Amino acid sequence: MNHDNSNGGRSRLYAGAAIGLVLAAAGGFAVARLTGPATPAPATEAEAEAEAEAEAEAEAEAPANPGGEIAIDANGIKASGILVAPATAGTASAIVLASATVEASPDAEAVLTARAAGTVTRIFRRIGDSVRQGETIALLESREASAITADRSAAAARVTLARRQLERERLLFKQGVSPRADLETAEANLGVAEADLRRASAAGSTARVTSDGRSVAVVSPISGRITAAPASLGTFVNAETELFRLADPGRLQVTASVPPADAARVRAGDKVELTANDGTKVDATVRSAIGVVDPRTRQATIVIAPGDGSSLVVPGQLVQARVFTRIEGAPSSAVTVPQDAVQTIGARTVVFVRTPKGFRARTVQVGTRSAGMAEIVSGLAAGTPVATANAFLLKAELEKNMGGEE
């Protein structure tokens, strides 16, 4: 009985405490409502317009590089296929675009032929091999070589005989036994014999007859790499048959065909940018502008000398040449970049400038677009490295980051 009374008392105590907590919370909420700041009244239409103008001015004064820097390392740049190139001084209207062909310079290409008819018995180098100047590449066993050797030996023997006869006639002339006419005849015979020996020796040297007198050697006149090798062992070839072609890849020239109107603007020393099919770029300069129009193609030819990156192109390769001509009166501050480098983000036109950590979008003003290039009127200095090919990937990344921040 006492136990039941005790439990009932505790229950009434807990209920009273709960009611007290509820009343206290309600009172606190009421106090907060009375002492807190008043809710601001709705803004008028004029105030709303003023606030919008202030926000627009703040946005206009924001940094010109939206979204900040895009972090990407060299490996990521390579994997994404993003190319980086410096902005070029010059106007887009001064660029001449032309298709061009990479060739070995005239003194860096050689065609090796058989100096005499014969059979190919030895081949020491194959296509793609490097050779040195004066190195023997092949041997041909030739009857002509044997004949040349025999002629040379016979001429040498005649020279020896003529010298002995001359010595004898001189001795007889001094003794008064032989007349002067015999001495002069002996001198003339020696001269003829020596001339025959020089002719036979020159023939052997020209044919490159080997020391055994049986073969002629095919010798490289330049250092370079074999680009063609139609010669085959055991094949009989006639004189002047082509056996090998060589080229020095370090000495190249590029020939480009341009319309006559554009050729008139090109001058020796103009800067050129060569672009291969895989996007590889090589700096070059105009070596000469022929200025003569081919009556068949109606095009003028210019000769271009590749710079330090000439090893990136090979003879026979087709490339695209951008010639940066000089126009009188053009602003010296003009800058051009490939059109692929220019991207649009919202209302801004930007290029992505290379930084130590990746790229940063820089707002620019674009002027003339011509020959795949865009002229930057303001916002970029010549020589600044910017993303060119696949710059749209950086744009997509930047827009994604901006969307995430919102």
MIKEMI-783330 format. One record per residue (C-alpha): residue number from 1; x, y, z; residue in one letter. Coordinates in Angstrom, 2 decimals, decimal comma, padded with zeros to 5 digits. Layout:
<gudrens>
{gudren NUM {X Y Z} A};
...
</gudrens>
This chain:
<gudrens>
{gudren 1 {000,00 000,00 000,00} M};
{gudren 2 {002,75 002,40 000,86} N};
{gudren 3 {004,58 001,20 -002,20} H};
{gudren 4 {001,74 002,26 -004,51} D};
{gudren 5 {001,53 005,69 -002,88} N};
{gudren 6 {005,28 006,21 -003,42} S};
{gudren 7 {005,07 005,38 -007,14} N};
{gudren 8 {002,14 007,69 -007,67} G};
{gudren 9 {003,99 010,57 -006,03} G};
{gudren 10 {006,96 010,17 -008,30} R};
{gudren 11 {004,71 010,17 -011,39} S};
{gudren 12 {003,06 013,40 -010,33} R};
{gudren 13 {006,50 014,92 -009,77} L};
{gudren 14 {007,73 014,02 -013,28} Y};
{gudren 15 {004,57 015,38 -014,90} A};
{gudren 16 {004,94 018,69 -013,09} G};
{gudren 17 {008,55 019,02 -014,21} A};
{gudren 18 {007,61 018,42 -017,85} A};
{gudren 19 {004,90 021,06 -017,73} I};
{gudren 20 {007,38 023,53 -016,27} G};
{gudren 21 {009,89 022,98 -019,10} L};
{gudren 22 {007,21 023,53 -021,74} V};
{gudren 23 {006,11 026,81 -020,08} L};
{gudren 24 {009,74 028,00 -019,87} A};
{gudren 25 {010,40 027,30 -023,55} A};
{gudren 26 {007,26 029,12 -024,57} A};
{gudren 27 {008,22 032,10 -022,45} G};
{gudren 28 {011,73 032,19 -023,91} G};
{gudren 29 {010,38 032,12 -027,47} F};
{gudren 30 {008,06 035,01 -026,64} A};
{gudren 31 {010,95 037,02 -025,19} V};
{gudren 32 {013,05 036,36 -028,27} A};
{gudren 33 {010,24 037,55 -030,50} R};
{gudren 34 {009,94 040,72 -028,48} L};
{gudren 35 {013,67 041,51 -028,21} T};
{gudren 36 {014,91 040,28 -031,69} G};
{gudren 37 {015,41 042,63 -034,70} P};
{gudren 38 {012,37 043,50 -036,68} A};
{gudren 39 {011,84 041,83 -040,09} T};
{gudren 40 {012,83 044,29 -042,87} P};
{gudren 41 {010,04 045,65 -044,96} A};
{gudren 42 {009,90 044,63 -048,62} P};
{gudren 43 {012,14 046,82 -050,85} A};
{gudren 44 {010,57 049,28 -053,23} T};
{gudren 45 {011,04 048,90 -057,03} E};
{gudren 46 {013,54 051,80 -057,13} A};
{gudren 47 {015,59 050,25 -054,33} E};
{gudren 48 {015,61 046,87 -056,12} A};
{gudren 49 {016,91 048,47 -059,35} E};
{gudren 50 {019,65 050,30 -057,45} A};
{gudren 51 {020,72 047,05 -055,76} E};
{gudren 52 {020,85 045,24 -059,14} A};
{gudren 53 {023,03 048,02 -060,64} E};
{gudren 54 {025,44 047,76 -057,71} A};
{gudren 55 {025,75 044,01 -058,17} E};
{gudren 56 {026,42 044,50 -061,94} A};
{gudren 57 {029,16 047,05 -061,17} E};
{gudren 58 {030,75 044,67 -058,68} A};
{gudren 59 {030,69 041,88 -061,25} E};
{gudren 60 {032,31 044,16 -063,88} A};
{gudren 61 {035,07 045,06 -061,43} E};
{gudren 62 {035,72 041,36 -060,66} A};
{gudren 63 {039,03 039,85 -061,84} P};
{gudren 64 {039,23 039,19 -065,58} A};
{gudren 65 {040,09 035,54 -065,00} N};
{gudren 66 {036,81 033,79 -064,17} P};
{gudren 67 {037,05 030,66 -062,12} G};
{gudren 68 {040,72 031,20 -061,18} G};
{gudren 69 {043,43 028,75 -062,17} E};
{gudren 70 {042,93 025,28 -063,61} I};
{gudren 71 {045,48 022,97 -062,05} A};
{gudren 72 {046,94 020,43 -064,48} I};
{gudren 73 {050,47 019,00 -064,67} D};
{gudren 74 {052,59 018,30 -067,73} A};
{gudren 75 {051,46 014,68 -067,90} N};
{gudren 76 {047,82 015,74 -067,87} G};
{gudren 77 {048,46 018,29 -070,60} I};
{gudren 78 {050,12 015,65 -072,77} K};
{gudren 79 {047,39 013,08 -072,12} A};
{gudren 80 {044,69 015,62 -073,03} S};
{gudren 81 {046,41 016,55 -076,28} G};
{gudren 82 {046,60 020,20 -075,29} I};
{gudren 83 {049,27 022,10 -077,21} L};
{gudren 84 {050,94 025,25 -075,94} V};
{gudren 85 {052,43 027,93 -078,20} A};
{gudren 86 {053,53 031,53 -077,66} P};
{gudren 87 {051,40 034,37 -078,96} A};
{gudren 88 {052,94 035,77 -082,13} T};
{gudren 89 {053,58 039,43 -082,85} A};
{gudren 90 {051,79 040,62 -085,99} G};
{gudren 91 {048,34 041,15 -087,40} T};
{gudren 92 {046,08 038,42 -088,72} A};
{gudren 93 {045,64 040,28 -092,01} S};
{gudren 94 {049,40 039,95 -092,62} A};
{gudren 95 {049,40 036,14 -092,49} I};
{gudren 96 {049,84 034,15 -095,69} V};
{gudren 97 {048,61 030,56 -095,51} L};
{gudren 98 {050,08 027,97 -097,90} A};
{gudren 99 {050,55 024,23 -098,36} S};
{gudren 100 {054,20 023,20 -098,42} A};
{gudren 101 {056,45 020,20 -098,91} T};
{gudren 102 {059,52 019,29 -096,86} V};
{gudren 103 {062,55 018,53 -099,02} E};
{gudren 104 {066,24 017,95 -098,54} A};
{gudren 105 {068,28 020,97 -099,57} S};
{gudren 106 {070,05 020,54 -102,93} P};
{gudren 107 {073,44 019,94 -101,30} D};
{gudren 108 {071,99 017,47 -098,77} A};
{gudren 109 {070,49 014,90 -101,16} E};
{gudren 110 {072,31 012,45 -103,41} A};
{gudren 111 {071,43 009,81 -105,99} V};
{gudren 112 {074,03 007,02 -106,22} L};
{gudren 113 {074,32 005,28 -109,57} T};
{gudren 114 {076,49 002,52 -111,00} A};
{gudren 115 {079,67 004,06 -112,43} R};
{gudren 116 {080,07 001,06 -114,74} A};
{gudren 117 {078,02 -001,91 -115,89} A};
{gudren 118 {078,36 -004,92 -113,60} G};
{gudren 119 {076,83 -007,29 -111,08} T};
{gudren 120 {076,01 -006,26 -107,53} V};
{gudren 121 {078,17 -008,51 -105,34} T};
{gudren 122 {078,19 -006,76 -101,94} R};
{gudren 123 {075,71 -004,45 -100,16} I};
{gudren 124 {076,92 -002,95 -096,88} F};
{gudren 125 {074,00 -000,63 -096,05} R};
{gudren 126 {070,21 -000,84 -096,33} R};
{gudren 127 {067,37 001,66 -096,41} I};
{gudren 128 {067,19 003,69 -093,21} G};
{gudren 129 {070,88 003,18 -092,33} D};
{gudren 130 {073,12 006,14 -091,62} S};
{gudren 131 {076,26 006,57 -093,72} V};
{gudren 132 {079,29 008,82 -093,62} R};
{gudren 133 {080,73 010,85 -096,45} Q};
{gudren 134 {083,16 008,69 -098,45} G};
{gudren 135 {081,81 005,40 -097,08} E};
{gudren 136 {081,46 002,45 -099,48} T};
{gudren 137 {077,86 001,24 -099,61} I};
{gudren 138 {078,08 -001,50 -102,25} A};
{gudren 139 {080,43 -003,23 -104,72} L};
{gudren 140 {079,82 -004,16 -108,36} L};
{gudren 141 {081,97 -006,71 -110,15} E};
{gudren 142 {082,57 -005,27 -113,58} S};
{gudren 143 {084,44 -006,06 -116,79} R};
{gudren 144 {084,81 -002,36 -117,36} E};
{gudren 145 {086,71 -002,14 -114,10} A};
{gudren 146 {089,13 -004,76 -115,35} S};
{gudren 147 {089,54 -002,89 -118,64} A};
{gudren 148 {090,17 000,40 -116,85} I};
{gudren 149 {092,75 -001,27 -114,63} T};
{gudren 150 {094,50 -002,77 -117,65} A};
{gudren 151 {094,57 000,59 -119,44} D};
{gudren 152 {096,05 002,22 -116,38} R};
{gudren 153 {098,74 -000,45 -116,04} S};
{gudren 154 {099,61 -000,18 -119,74} A};
{gudren 155 {099,81 003,61 -119,53} A};
{gudren 156 {102,10 003,37 -116,53} A};
{gudren 157 {104,36 000,96 -118,42} A};
{gudren 158 {104,56 003,33 -121,41} R};
{gudren 159 {105,52 006,17 -119,11} V};
{gudren 160 {108,35 004,08 -117,66} T};
{gudren 161 {109,62 003,20 -121,15} L};
{gudren 162 {109,40 006,79 -122,39} A};
{gudren 163 {111,42 008,03 -119,41} R};
{gudren 164 {114,19 005,52 -120,07} R};
{gudren 165 {114,30 006,47 -123,73} Q};
{gudren 166 {114,52 010,14 -122,81} L};
{gudren 167 {117,39 009,50 -120,40} E};
{gudren 168 {119,25 007,58 -123,12} R};
{gudren 169 {118,70 010,30 -125,72} E};
{gudren 170 {119,94 012,96 -123,30} R};
{gudren 171 {123,12 010,98 -122,71} L};
{gudren 172 {123,68 010,47 -126,44} L};
{gudren 173 {122,98 014,13 -127,14} F};
{gudren 174 {125,57 015,20 -124,58} K};
{gudren 175 {128,10 012,87 -126,18} Q};
{gudren 176 {127,29 014,34 -129,58} G};
{gudren 177 {126,15 011,03 -130,94} V};
{gudren 178 {122,40 011,77 -131,26} S};
{gudren 179 {120,91 014,89 -132,87} P};
{gudren 180 {118,66 017,31 -130,95} R};
{gudren 181 {115,64 016,15 -132,94} A};
{gudren 182 {115,85 012,69 -131,39} D};
{gudren 183 {116,01 014,25 -127,92} L};
{gudren 184 {112,94 016,38 -128,59} E};
{gudren 185 {111,07 013,36 -129,95} T};
{gudren 186 {111,85 011,41 -126,76} A};
{gudren 187 {110,60 014,32 -124,64} E};
{gudren 188 {107,35 014,45 -126,64} A};
{gudren 189 {106,85 010,69 -126,31} N};
{gudren 190 {107,19 010,96 -122,55} L};
{gudren 191 {104,62 013,76 -122,46} G};
{gudren 192 {102,12 011,69 -124,45} V};
{gudren 193 {102,68 008,63 -122,22} A};
{gudren 194 {102,16 010,70 -119,06} E};
{gudren 195 {098,93 012,15 -120,50} A};
{gudren 196 {097,64 008,65 -121,22} D};
{gudren 197 {098,46 007,63 -117,64} L};
{gudren 198 {096,58 010,60 -116,21} R};
{gudren 199 {093,58 009,76 -118,40} R};
{gudren 200 {093,56 006,12 -117,32} A};
{gudren 201 {094,01 007,07 -113,66} S};
{gudren 202 {091,15 009,59 -113,87} A};
{gudren 203 {088,91 006,94 -115,45} A};
{gudren 204 {089,71 004,55 -112,63} G};
{gudren 205 {089,09 007,22 -109,99} S};
{gudren 206 {085,82 008,30 -111,59} T};
{gudren 207 {084,57 004,73 -111,76} A};
{gudren 208 {085,91 004,13 -108,24} R};
{gudren 209 {087,70 000,96 -109,27} V};
{gudren 210 {088,83 -001,05 -106,25} T};
{gudren 211 {092,46 -001,95 -105,58} S};
{gudren 212 {092,01 -005,50 -106,91} D};
{gudren 213 {090,90 -004,08 -110,25} G};
{gudren 214 {087,80 -006,28 -110,45} R};
{gudren 215 {085,03 -004,17 -108,92} S};
{gudren 216 {083,71 -000,64 -108,75} V};
{gudren 217 {082,64 000,83 -105,40} A};
{gudren 218 {079,42 002,74 -104,76} V};
{gudren 219 {080,55 005,54 -102,42} V};
{gudren 220 {078,40 008,10 -100,60} S};
{gudren 221 {079,32 011,72 -101,42} P};
{gudren 222 {077,53 013,05 -098,32} I};
{gudren 223 {076,75 012,04 -094,76} S};
{gudren 224 {073,11 011,19 -094,22} G};
{gudren 225 {070,53 008,43 -094,22} R};
{gudren 226 {069,57 006,03 -097,02} I};
{gudren 227 {066,04 006,85 -098,16} T};
{gudren 228 {065,79 004,44 -101,10} A};
{gudren 229 {067,71 001,27 -102,00} A};
{gudren 230 {066,49 -000,45 -105,19} P};
{gudren 231 {069,76 -002,38 -105,54} A};
{gudren 232 {069,64 -006,18 -104,99} S};
{gudren 233 {072,42 -008,74 -104,69} L};
{gudren 234 {073,24 -010,60 -107,90} G};
{gudren 235 {071,48 -008,08 -110,12} T};
{gudren 236 {073,25 -006,98 -113,30} F};
{gudren 237 {072,94 -003,24 -113,80} V};
{gudren 238 {074,02 -000,93 -116,57} N};
{gudren 239 {076,06 002,19 -116,07} A};
{gudren 240 {074,12 005,12 -114,52} E};
{gudren 241 {071,48 002,81 -113,01} T};
{gudren 242 {070,14 004,25 -109,74} E};
{gudren 243 {071,15 002,09 -106,77} L};
{gudren 244 {070,61 004,27 -103,67} F};
{gudren 245 {069,20 007,62 -102,56} R};
{gudren 246 {070,51 009,50 -099,55} L};
{gudren 247 {069,45 012,61 -097,66} A};
{gudren 248 {070,80 014,51 -094,71} D};
{gudren 249 {067,77 015,05 -092,41} P};
{gudren 250 {069,59 017,88 -090,68} G};
{gudren 251 {069,65 020,03 -093,81} R};
{gudren 252 {066,10 020,58 -095,02} L};
{gudren 253 {064,17 023,18 -096,90} Q};
{gudren 254 {060,44 023,68 -097,38} V};
{gudren 255 {058,91 024,88 -100,62} T};
{gudren 256 {055,48 026,51 -100,55} A};
{gudren 257 {053,23 027,66 -103,37} S};
{gudren 258 {051,27 030,88 -102,81} V};
{gudren 259 {049,07 033,08 -105,00} P};
{gudren 260 {050,95 035,91 -106,75} P};
{gudren 261 {049,15 038,58 -104,71} A};
{gudren 262 {050,33 036,98 -101,47} D};
{gudren 263 {053,82 036,26 -102,82} A};
{gudren 264 {054,34 039,99 -103,39} A};
{gudren 265 {054,07 040,53 -099,61} R};
{gudren 266 {056,57 037,84 -098,66} V};
{gudren 267 {060,15 038,89 -097,93} R};
{gudren 268 {063,29 036,98 -096,97} A};
{gudren 269 {063,52 036,77 -093,19} G};
{gudren 270 {059,76 036,69 -092,55} D};
{gudren 271 {058,79 034,39 -089,70} K};
{gudren 272 {057,02 031,14 -090,62} V};
{gudren 273 {055,15 028,57 -088,53} E};
{gudren 274 {055,04 025,06 -089,99} L};
{gudren 275 {052,30 022,68 -088,81} T};
{gudren 276 {052,35 018,94 -089,58} A};
{gudren 277 {049,28 016,73 -089,82} N};
{gudren 278 {049,79 015,51 -086,24} D};
{gudren 279 {049,81 019,09 -084,91} G};
{gudren 280 {053,58 019,32 -084,54} T};
{gudren 281 {054,77 022,90 -084,98} K};
{gudren 282 {058,19 024,02 -086,19} V};
{gudren 283 {059,47 027,59 -086,31} D};
{gudren 284 {061,08 028,65 -089,59} A};
{gudren 285 {061,98 031,67 -091,69} T};
{gudren 286 {061,63 032,59 -095,34} V};
{gudren 287 {064,98 031,99 -097,04} R};
{gudren 288 {064,00 033,36 -100,42} S};
{gudren 289 {060,97 034,37 -102,44} A};
{gudren 290 {061,40 033,50 -106,10} I};
{gudren 291 {058,77 035,98 -107,25} G};
{gudren 292 {058,23 034,08 -110,52} V};
{gudren 293 {054,77 032,67 -111,26} V};
{gudren 294 {054,59 029,16 -112,70} D};
{gudren 295 {052,55 029,44 -115,92} P};
{gudren 296 {051,06 025,98 -115,34} R};
{gudren 297 {050,00 026,26 -111,68} T};
{gudren 298 {049,64 030,07 -111,56} R};
{gudren 299 {051,41 029,98 -108,21} Q};
{gudren 300 {054,64 031,52 -106,94} A};
{gudren 301 {057,18 029,51 -104,95} T};
{gudren 302 {058,82 030,56 -101,71} I};
{gudren 303 {061,66 028,66 -100,03} V};
{gudren 304 {061,53 028,26 -096,25} I};
{gudren 305 {064,36 027,28 -093,92} A};
{gudren 306 {063,26 025,28 -090,82} P};
{gudren 307 {064,71 026,28 -087,46} G};
{gudren 308 {065,94 024,18 -084,53} D};
{gudren 309 {062,91 021,87 -084,71} G};
{gudren 310 {063,77 020,60 -088,20} S};
{gudren 311 {064,27 017,09 -086,79} S};
{gudren 312 {060,48 016,92 -086,24} L};
{gudren 313 {059,82 016,85 -090,00} V};
{gudren 314 {061,21 014,58 -092,71} V};
{gudren 315 {061,72 014,90 -096,48} P};
{gudren 316 {058,53 014,28 -098,46} G};
{gudren 317 {056,24 015,34 -095,61} Q};
{gudren 318 {053,37 017,74 -096,31} L};
{gudren 319 {052,96 020,64 -093,89} V};
{gudren 320 {050,94 023,82 -093,59} Q};
{gudren 321 {052,92 027,05 -093,58} A};
{gudren 322 {051,80 030,32 -091,97} R};
{gudren 323 {053,98 033,17 -093,18} V};
{gudren 324 {053,87 036,26 -090,97} F};
{gudren 325 {054,53 039,09 -093,40} T};
{gudren 326 {055,25 042,64 -092,39} R};
{gudren 327 {052,73 045,35 -093,31} I};
{gudren 328 {053,85 048,96 -093,18} E};
{gudren 329 {051,85 051,00 -090,72} G};
{gudren 330 {050,62 047,96 -088,77} A};
{gudren 331 {050,63 048,48 -084,97} P};
{gudren 332 {053,73 047,00 -083,35} S};
{gudren 333 {051,65 045,74 -080,40} S};
{gudren 334 {049,44 043,49 -082,56} A};
{gudren 335 {049,35 039,85 -081,41} V};
{gudren 336 {047,93 036,76 -083,09} T};
{gudren 337 {047,06 033,29 -081,80} V};
{gudren 338 {045,44 030,25 -083,47} P};
{gudren 339 {041,67 030,51 -083,58} Q};
{gudren 340 {041,41 027,31 -081,52} D};
{gudren 341 {043,04 029,18 -078,63} A};
{gudren 342 {040,14 031,66 -078,39} V};
{gudren 343 {037,21 030,45 -076,27} Q};
{gudren 344 {033,95 032,06 -075,10} T};
{gudren 345 {032,84 031,77 -071,47} I};
{gudren 346 {029,57 033,56 -070,82} G};
{gudren 347 {029,97 037,09 -072,11} A};
{gudren 348 {033,78 036,91 -072,04} R};
{gudren 349 {036,25 035,96 -074,77} T};
{gudren 350 {039,29 034,32 -073,20} V};
{gudren 351 {042,53 032,52 -073,91} V};
{gudren 352 {044,13 030,11 -071,46} F};
{gudren 353 {047,57 031,30 -070,40} V};
{gudren 354 {050,08 028,69 -069,21} R};
{gudren 355 {051,07 029,02 -065,54} T};
{gudren 356 {053,39 026,97 -063,31} P};
{gudren 357 {050,37 025,07 -061,94} K};
{gudren 358 {048,32 024,77 -065,12} G};
{gudren 359 {046,31 027,40 -066,99} F};
{gudren 360 {044,48 030,61 -066,19} R};
{gudren 361 {041,72 032,11 -068,30} A};
{gudren 362 {042,56 035,63 -069,44} R};
{gudren 363 {039,96 037,93 -070,97} T};
{gudren 364 {041,01 039,35 -074,34} V};
{gudren 365 {039,53 041,43 -077,12} Q};
{gudren 366 {039,63 039,79 -080,56} V};
{gudren 367 {039,90 041,70 -083,80} G};
{gudren 368 {040,45 040,28 -087,28} T};
{gudren 369 {040,31 036,53 -087,92} R};
{gudren 370 {042,16 035,22 -090,96} S};
{gudren 371 {043,99 032,09 -092,18} A};
{gudren 372 {043,09 030,18 -089,03} G};
{gudren 373 {044,52 032,89 -086,77} M};
{gudren 374 {042,87 035,47 -084,54} A};
{gudren 375 {044,24 038,92 -083,87} E};
{gudren 376 {044,24 039,92 -080,19} I};
{gudren 377 {043,58 043,63 -079,89} V};
{gudren 378 {044,12 043,84 -076,13} S};
{gudren 379 {044,71 041,64 -073,12} G};
{gudren 380 {047,70 039,59 -074,31} L};
{gudren 381 {051,37 040,30 -074,96} A};
{gudren 382 {053,50 038,71 -077,68} A};
{gudren 383 {055,40 035,67 -076,47} G};
{gudren 384 {052,87 034,70 -073,80} T};
{gudren 385 {052,38 030,90 -073,88} P};
{gudren 386 {048,72 029,96 -074,43} V};
{gudren 387 {046,79 026,73 -074,99} A};
{gudren 388 {046,02 026,23 -078,67} T};
{gudren 389 {044,80 022,78 -079,75} A};
{gudren 390 {042,10 021,30 -077,48} N};
{gudren 391 {041,75 024,51 -075,47} A};
{gudren 392 {038,02 023,75 -075,35} F};
{gudren 393 {038,79 021,06 -072,76} L};
{gudren 394 {040,04 023,77 -070,41} L};
{gudren 395 {036,89 025,77 -071,09} K};
{gudren 396 {034,73 022,78 -070,18} A};
{gudren 397 {036,69 022,22 -066,97} E};
{gudren 398 {036,44 025,87 -066,01} L};
{gudren 399 {032,68 025,99 -066,62} E};
{gudren 400 {032,27 022,82 -064,56} K};
{gudren 401 {034,20 024,40 -061,67} N};
{gudren 402 {032,15 027,58 -061,90} M};
{gudren 403 {028,93 025,55 -061,84} G};
{gudren 404 {030,15 023,66 -058,76} G};
{gudren 405 {030,88 026,88 -056,92} E};
{gudren 406 {027,41 028,16 -057,60} E};
</gudrens>
